[in-house]
Amino acid sequence: MSKAKRTRYSAEFKSKVALEALREEQTLSELSAKYNVHPNQISKWKKEAIEGMATIFSNKHSKSEEMSEAEIKDLHAKIGQLTVERDFLQRAFGKR
């Protein structure tokens, strides 16, 4: 007896189906028949899409903070490099 393979859906497909479910222009049964996906699965994707939207809008500020922290780290490294180069050149030309 062999097990049936599970169908793996792409993120694009899931988002497309969830978006149509969110629009509520068709019932879950109609969407299920249209995309050959169980109505419970569509409901799950719809719920995940709604929850995901909240994180998209709430993480906007934290992403910019992460980027600025990375930029600050890079700038500190550049300042350190330039300081070392300046000190080397000052010693090389005898100016102190």
Number of C-alpha atoms within 10 A of each C-alpha: 3 4 5 6 6 6 7 6 9 9 9 9 11 16 15 13 21 23 16 17 19 16 10 11 10 12 13 19 14 12 20 17 12 10 11 10 16 13 16 12 14 22 16 12 20 20 14 13 16 14 11 12 10 10 10 9 9 11 11 10 9 10 11 11 12 11 11 12 12 12 12 12 12 12 12 12 12 12 12 12 11 12 12 12 11 12 12 12 12 12 10 9 8 8 8 6
